[in-house]
Amino acid sequence: MPTPSSNKILGTQNPTLSSLLNEALTGLTERVQDGYTMPPGAYVSEAFFNLEVERIFKRDWLCVGHVGQIPKVGDYFTLELFHEPMVVVRAADRIRVLSSVCRHRWAPIARGAGHASAFSCPFHRWSYGLDGHLIGAPLMEQAAGFDKKSCRLPEFRSEVVEDLGLIFVTFSDSVTSISEQLSGLCRRAREEGWSLNNQVVVQSLEQVNRYNWKIQVETYVECYHHIGGHSTTLQKIMPAAGSWCEEDKGSWTVCHASLNKDLRGLSESELITVETFAKESFPDGVAGHIVVIYPCTLVTFMNGGADIRVLAPLSARETRSTILATRRREHAESPGFAEWLSHYTATAEVINKEDNDINLMQQIGVASSRAAVGRFSHLEAGAWHLAQYVRRRVAQGDA
């Protein structure tokens, strides 16, 4: 039933959104066994998406990348989050997330990724140091009262979660430190060998997915879909029935993929896939820990490295995804690494396509006038956790 905290949104002037919110909030349950999906409208409504932007994405922490993308001082990459162009740069003192909008006439001071000793606007050649301070403004001598020393690029609040090597940014001044929120995950990363802080990025891919961000997160955090979406790939190696999810951690959740105990009958290429993805199994036969850091950071700790997915929701039906693969430095520098990476790339492309294909079908189906809420399996507890998180956040009202 709708919670008391939902009163502010139930009275919205948009009756369609109000009805959708009421439907979403009736899905709040105490157990996954009683759980329902979010209503179909939550995956196609731009009004609902805009509410998510204001009450989720602009109030929580969002991952923008991994420290391995910018290993040296001067290394940078750019991105845009909710119409805010940003440049993530390793400055002399620390990693910073700066606005990439020139303080003069608003042209971007950086594009793409690369290395720089300073940033220079292509419009009038105003230049900025790696810390954002203005260091050059040609032909501004006659601008009365212009003070170059007081001009700098705005900086967004950011943190690096050291044990994970992940860089986060937030639009909120009051949200609790992401490092504190993820302290339990970091402790396990140290104690159980998941740590990514000293790993290198060995592969990077960016794609725009034509489906809602929640569809991608929900698929990522459950192995139930292995029986269908990955029936000829992951199901043979990490069968759905062997997976399980822990209790919700508040800021993150985890699903465990178990390695098939009987690999007899696999083809040579399938055995290579096992070697590539699951040779270094964790205790208790766990092949991989699939973690969602709310709202939309996805990490699979597997085989001495990780698959990291940094999502940037663009609209109700479109999401930009940056996919990073990290490995231990000693592995990346070993003689057989090129062959391993070739196998990894080929297999990852197949699995990624399988997920994309099924998610595209879901987006088509969820837009149908006949679509309705669905029931969760116990194997989908992680997806239920995500739905519960979204429900709690959209019900919070004005901060």
C-alpha positions as CSV (number, residue, x, y, z in Angstrom):
1,M,0.0,0.0,0.0
2,P,1.2,3.6,-0.5
3,T,3.2,4.8,2.4
4,P,2.5,8.1,4.3
5,S,5.6,9.6,2.8
6,S,4.0,9.4,-0.6
7,N,1.3,12.0,0.1
8,K,3.2,14.8,-1.7
9,I,3.3,13.0,-4.9
10,L,-0.1,11.5,-4.9
11,G,-1.6,15.0,-5.2
12,T,0.3,15.9,-8.3
13,Q,-1.4,18.0,-11.0
14,N,-0.6,15.3,-13.5
15,P,-3.4,12.7,-13.1
16,T,-1.7,10.1,-15.3
17,L,1.5,10.4,-13.3
18,S,-0.4,10.3,-10.0
19,S,-2.1,7.1,-11.1
20,L,1.2,5.5,-12.1
21,L,2.8,6.5,-8.8
22,N,-0.1,5.0,-6.9
23,E,0.2,1.8,-8.9
24,A,4.0,1.7,-8.3
25,L,3.7,2.2,-4.6
26,T,1.1,-0.5,-4.1
27,G,3.9,-2.9,-5.1
28,L,5.9,-2.3,-1.9
29,T,6.2,-5.7,-0.2
30,E,8.2,-7.2,2.7
31,R,9.3,-10.4,0.9
32,V,10.4,-11.2,-2.7
33,Q,7.9,-14.1,-2.5
34,D,5.1,-11.5,-2.5
35,G,6.9,-9.2,-5.0
36,Y,5.6,-7.6,-8.1
37,T,7.5,-5.7,-10.8
38,M,7.2,-2.0,-11.3
39,P,4.2,-1.2,-13.5
40,P,4.8,-1.1,-17.2
41,G,4.3,2.7,-17.3
42,A,7.3,3.2,-15.2
43,Y,9.5,2.0,-18.1
44,V,7.9,4.2,-20.8
45,S,6.5,7.4,-19.1
46,E,8.7,10.5,-19.6
47,A,6.9,12.1,-16.6
48,F,7.9,9.2,-14.4
49,F,11.5,9.3,-15.8
50,N,11.7,13.1,-15.0
51,L,10.6,12.3,-11.4
52,E,13.3,9.7,-11.2
53,V,15.8,12.3,-12.4
54,E,14.8,14.7,-9.6
55,R,14.3,12.2,-6.8
56,I,16.9,9.6,-7.6
57,F,19.6,10.6,-9.9
58,K,20.1,14.2,-8.6
59,R,19.9,13.0,-5.0
60,D,22.2,10.0,-5.0
61,W,25.7,9.1,-6.2
62,L,26.3,8.1,-9.8
63,C,29.4,6.3,-11.0
64,V,31.2,7.9,-13.8
65,G,34.1,5.5,-14.3
66,H,37.1,3.7,-12.9
67,V,40.5,5.1,-11.8
68,G,42.2,2.9,-14.4
69,Q,40.8,5.1,-17.1
70,I,42.9,8.0,-16.0
71,P,46.1,6.5,-14.5
72,K,48.4,9.5,-14.9
73,V,48.2,13.2,-14.0
74,G,46.6,14.9,-16.9
75,D,44.6,12.0,-18.1
76,Y,40.9,12.8,-18.6
77,F,37.6,11.7,-20.1
78,T,34.4,13.5,-20.6
79,L,30.7,12.7,-20.2
80,E,27.3,14.4,-19.9
81,L,24.9,13.7,-17.1
82,F,21.4,15.2,-17.3
83,H,22.5,18.0,-19.5
84,E,25.6,18.8,-17.4
85,P,28.8,18.4,-19.5
86,M,31.7,17.1,-17.3
87,V,35.4,16.4,-17.5
88,V,36.8,13.8,-15.1
89,V,40.5,14.5,-14.7
90,R,43.4,13.3,-12.6
91,A,44.9,16.6,-11.3
92,A,48.1,16.8,-9.4
93,D,46.3,16.5,-6.0
94,R,43.4,14.2,-6.7
95,I,40.8,13.1,-9.3
96,R,38.3,16.0,-9.9
97,V,35.0,16.2,-11.8
98,L,34.8,19.6,-13.3
99,S,32.2,21.4,-15.5
100,S,33.5,21.4,-19.0
101,V,31.6,24.5,-19.9
102,C,33.9,27.5,-20.6
103,R,33.3,30.5,-18.2
104,H,33.4,32.9,-21.1
105,R,31.0,31.9,-23.9
106,W,30.1,28.3,-22.9
107,A,31.9,26.2,-25.4
108,P,33.2,22.8,-24.1
109,I,36.8,23.0,-23.0
110,A,37.3,19.2,-23.5
111,R,35.9,16.4,-25.6
112,G,36.4,12.7,-25.7
113,A,39.3,11.4,-23.7
114,G,43.0,11.9,-23.6
115,H,45.9,13.6,-21.9
116,A,46.4,17.3,-21.3
117,S,48.6,19.7,-19.2
118,A,45.7,22.2,-19.4
119,F,42.3,22.6,-21.1
120,S,41.8,25.1,-23.8
121,C,38.5,26.4,-25.1
122,P,38.4,26.1,-28.9
123,F,36.3,29.3,-29.2
124,H,38.5,32.1,-27.8
125,R,41.4,30.0,-26.3
126,W,40.6,30.6,-22.7
127,S,42.6,28.0,-20.8
128,Y,42.3,26.2,-17.5
129,G,44.6,24.2,-15.2
130,L,43.8,20.7,-14.3
131,D,42.3,22.0,-11.0
132,G,39.9,24.2,-12.9
133,H,41.5,27.6,-12.4
134,L,41.6,30.0,-15.3
135,I,45.2,30.4,-16.4
136,G,44.8,32.2,-19.7
137,A,42.3,34.7,-21.2
138,P,43.7,36.3,-24.3
139,L,42.9,40.0,-25.1
140,M,40.8,40.6,-22.0
141,E,42.9,43.6,-20.8
142,Q,40.1,46.1,-21.5
143,A,37.4,44.2,-19.7
144,A,36.7,46.5,-16.7
145,G,37.0,44.7,-13.4
146,F,37.8,41.3,-14.9
147,D,39.8,39.2,-12.4
148,K,41.4,36.1,-13.9
149,K,42.3,34.8,-10.5
150,S,38.7,34.5,-9.3
151,C,37.5,32.7,-12.4
152,R,37.5,28.9,-12.4
153,L,35.5,25.9,-13.7
154,P,32.8,24.8,-11.2
155,E,33.5,21.5,-9.6
156,F,31.0,18.7,-8.9
157,R,31.1,16.9,-5.6
158,S,32.9,13.6,-6.2
159,E,34.5,10.7,-4.4
160,V,36.8,7.8,-5.3
161,V,35.8,4.6,-3.5
162,E,39.3,3.3,-3.0
163,D,38.8,-0.4,-2.6
164,L,36.6,-0.5,-5.8
165,G,38.6,2.1,-7.8
166,L,35.2,3.6,-8.8
167,I,34.7,7.3,-9.3
168,F,31.4,8.8,-8.2
169,V,29.7,12.1,-8.6
170,T,26.6,13.7,-7.1
171,F,24.5,16.8,-7.6
172,S,23.5,16.7,-3.9
173,D,25.3,18.6,-1.1
174,S,23.7,16.5,1.7
175,V,23.8,12.9,0.6
176,T,26.0,10.7,2.8
177,S,29.5,9.8,1.6
178,I,29.4,7.0,-0.9
179,S,32.5,5.5,0.6
180,E,30.6,5.2,3.9
181,Q,27.5,3.7,2.2
182,L,29.7,1.1,0.5
183,S,31.9,0.3,3.5
184,G,30.5,-3.2,3.8
185,L,31.1,-3.9,0.1
186,C,34.6,-2.5,0.4
187,R,35.4,-4.7,3.5
188,R,34.3,-7.7,1.5
189,A,36.4,-6.6,-1.5
190,R,39.5,-6.5,0.7
191,E,38.8,-9.7,2.7
192,E,37.5,-11.8,-0.2
193,G,39.7,-10.7,-3.0
194,W,37.3,-8.6,-5.0
195,S,39.4,-5.4,-4.7
196,L,39.7,-3.4,-8.0
197,N,41.7,-0.4,-6.9
198,N,45.0,-1.6,-8.4
199,Q,43.5,-3.0,-11.6
200,V,43.9,-1.7,-15.1
201,V,41.2,-1.1,-17.7
202,V,41.8,-3.4,-20.6
203,Q,38.7,-2.8,-22.6
204,S,36.2,0.0,-22.9
205,L,33.0,0.1,-25.0
206,E,30.2,2.7,-25.1
207,Q,26.8,2.0,-26.5
208,V,23.3,3.6,-26.5
209,N,20.7,1.1,-25.5
210,R,17.1,1.7,-26.7
211,Y,15.5,0.6,-23.5
212,N,14.8,1.9,-20.0
213,W,17.7,1.9,-17.5
214,K,15.7,-0.3,-15.0
215,I,15.4,-3.0,-17.6
216,Q,19.1,-3.2,-18.0
217,V,19.8,-3.2,-14.2
218,E,17.1,-5.8,-13.5
219,T,18.4,-8.1,-16.1
220,Y,22.0,-7.7,-14.9
221,V,21.3,-8.6,-11.3
222,E,19.6,-12.0,-11.8
223,C,20.7,-15.3,-13.4
224,Y,17.1,-16.5,-13.9
225,H,17.3,-15.3,-17.5
226,H,20.2,-17.6,-18.2
227,I,17.7,-20.4,-19.0
228,G,16.3,-18.3,-21.9
229,G,18.4,-15.4,-22.9
230,H,21.7,-17.3,-22.5
231,S,20.6,-20.8,-23.0
232,T,23.5,-21.8,-25.2
233,T,26.2,-19.7,-23.4
234,L,26.0,-18.8,-19.7
235,Q,23.3,-21.4,-18.7
236,K,25.7,-24.2,-19.5
237,I,28.4,-22.7,-17.3
238,M,26.5,-20.8,-14.6
239,P,23.0,-22.4,-14.5
240,A,20.1,-20.3,-13.3
241,A,19.0,-22.7,-10.6
242,G,22.3,-22.5,-8.8
243,S,22.2,-18.7,-8.3
244,W,21.1,-16.9,-5.2
245,C,20.8,-13.3,-3.9
246,E,21.6,-11.9,-0.5
247,E,19.4,-9.5,1.5
248,D,19.3,-5.9,0.4
249,K,22.2,-3.9,1.7
250,G,20.5,-0.5,1.5
251,S,22.9,1.0,-1.0
252,W,23.7,-2.1,-3.0
253,T,22.6,-5.7,-3.6
254,V,24.4,-8.8,-4.8
255,C,23.5,-11.9,-6.7
256,H,25.9,-14.9,-6.8
257,A,26.4,-17.0,-10.0
258,S,27.5,-20.5,-9.2
259,L,29.7,-22.5,-11.5
260,N,28.2,-25.7,-13.0
261,K,29.6,-28.6,-11.0
262,D,29.5,-30.9,-14.1
263,L,31.2,-29.5,-17.1
264,R,31.3,-32.8,-19.0
265,G,30.0,-32.6,-22.5
266,L,31.0,-29.0,-23.1
267,S,32.5,-28.2,-26.5
268,E,36.1,-26.9,-26.8
269,S,34.8,-23.3,-27.3
270,E,32.6,-23.6,-24.2
271,L,35.5,-24.8,-22.1
272,I,37.5,-21.9,-23.3
273,T,34.6,-19.7,-22.0
274,V,34.9,-21.3,-18.6
275,E,38.6,-20.6,-18.6
276,T,38.0,-17.0,-19.6
277,F,35.2,-16.2,-17.2
278,A,35.2,-18.6,-14.3
279,K,38.6,-20.4,-14.0
280,E,39.3,-18.7,-10.7
281,S,36.2,-19.6,-8.8
282,F,35.4,-18.1,-5.4
283,P,34.7,-20.3,-2.3
284,D,31.6,-22.4,-2.3
285,G,31.6,-22.7,-6.1
286,V,30.7,-19.1,-6.8
287,A,31.9,-18.1,-10.2
288,G,30.9,-14.4,-9.9
289,H,29.5,-11.8,-7.6
290,I,27.0,-9.6,-9.5
291,V,26.7,-6.3,-7.7
292,V,24.3,-3.4,-8.3
293,I,25.2,-0.2,-6.5
294,Y,22.0,1.8,-6.5
295,P,20.7,3.3,-8.7
296,C,22.6,2.1,-11.8
297,T,26.2,1.0,-11.3
298,L,26.7,-2.6,-12.3
299,V,29.8,-4.7,-11.4
300,T,30.5,-8.3,-11.8
301,F,33.6,-9.5,-9.8
302,M,34.8,-12.6,-11.7
303,N,38.0,-14.5,-12.5
304,G,40.4,-12.0,-11.0
305,G,38.8,-8.9,-12.7
306,A,35.5,-7.2,-13.3
307,D,32.9,-6.2,-15.8
308,I,31.8,-2.7,-14.9
309,R,28.8,-1.0,-16.4
310,V,28.4,2.7,-15.9
311,L,24.8,3.7,-16.9
312,A,23.7,7.2,-17.8
313,P,19.9,7.3,-18.3
314,L,19.0,9.6,-21.2
315,S,15.2,9.2,-21.3
316,A,12.4,6.8,-20.4
317,R,13.4,4.6,-23.4
318,E,17.2,5.2,-23.8
319,T,20.3,4.6,-21.7
320,R,24.0,5.3,-22.5
321,S,26.2,2.4,-21.2
322,T,29.9,2.5,-20.7
323,I,31.3,-1.1,-20.4
324,L,34.7,-1.5,-18.8
325,A,36.7,-4.6,-18.3
326,T,39.5,-4.6,-15.6
327,R,42.2,-7.0,-14.8
328,R,45.0,-7.4,-12.3
329,R,48.1,-5.6,-13.7
330,E,50.2,-8.8,-13.5
331,H,47.7,-10.6,-15.7
332,A,47.4,-7.7,-18.2
333,E,51.2,-7.7,-18.5
334,S,51.6,-11.5,-18.8
335,P,52.7,-13.2,-22.1
336,G,49.3,-14.9,-22.7
337,F,47.2,-11.9,-22.0
338,A,46.5,-11.0,-25.7
339,E,45.0,-14.4,-26.3
340,W,42.9,-14.3,-23.2
341,L,41.6,-10.8,-24.1
342,S,40.7,-12.1,-27.6
343,H,38.6,-14.9,-26.1
344,Y,37.1,-12.5,-23.6
345,T,36.1,-10.0,-26.2
346,A,34.5,-12.5,-28.5
347,T,32.5,-14.1,-25.7
348,A,31.5,-10.8,-24.1
349,E,30.2,-9.6,-27.4
350,V,28.0,-12.6,-27.8
351,I,26.6,-12.3,-24.2
352,N,26.1,-8.6,-24.5
353,K,24.1,-9.1,-27.7
354,E,22.0,-11.7,-26.1
355,D,21.2,-9.3,-23.3
356,N,20.5,-6.4,-25.7
357,D,18.2,-8.5,-27.8
358,I,16.1,-9.6,-24.9
359,N,16.0,-6.1,-23.4
360,L,14.9,-4.6,-26.7
361,M,12.0,-7.1,-26.8
362,Q,11.1,-6.2,-23.2
363,Q,10.9,-2.5,-24.1
364,I,8.6,-3.3,-26.9
365,G,6.4,-5.4,-24.7
366,V,6.3,-3.1,-21.8
367,A,4.9,-0.3,-24.0
368,S,1.9,-2.5,-24.9
369,S,-1.5,-1.4,-23.7
370,R,-2.0,-5.1,-22.6
371,A,1.2,-5.2,-20.5
372,A,0.7,-5.7,-16.7
373,V,2.8,-6.0,-13.6
374,G,4.5,-9.4,-13.3
375,R,5.5,-11.6,-10.3
376,F,9.1,-12.1,-9.3
377,S,10.8,-15.5,-8.9
378,H,13.0,-16.0,-5.8
379,L,15.9,-16.0,-8.3
380,E,15.1,-12.4,-9.1
381,A,15.5,-11.0,-5.6
382,G,18.1,-8.5,-6.8
383,A,15.6,-7.1,-9.4
384,W,13.0,-6.9,-6.6
385,H,15.5,-5.0,-4.5
386,L,16.0,-2.4,-7.3
387,A,12.2,-2.0,-7.7
388,Q,11.9,-1.5,-3.9
389,Y,14.7,1.1,-4.0
390,V,12.9,3.0,-6.8
391,R,9.6,2.9,-5.0
392,R,11.1,4.3,-1.8
393,R,12.9,7.1,-3.6
394,V,10.0,8.3,-5.8
395,A,7.8,8.4,-2.6
396,Q,10.1,10.7,-0.7
397,G,8.6,13.9,-2.0
398,D,10.4,17.2,-2.0
399,A,13.7,17.2,-0.1
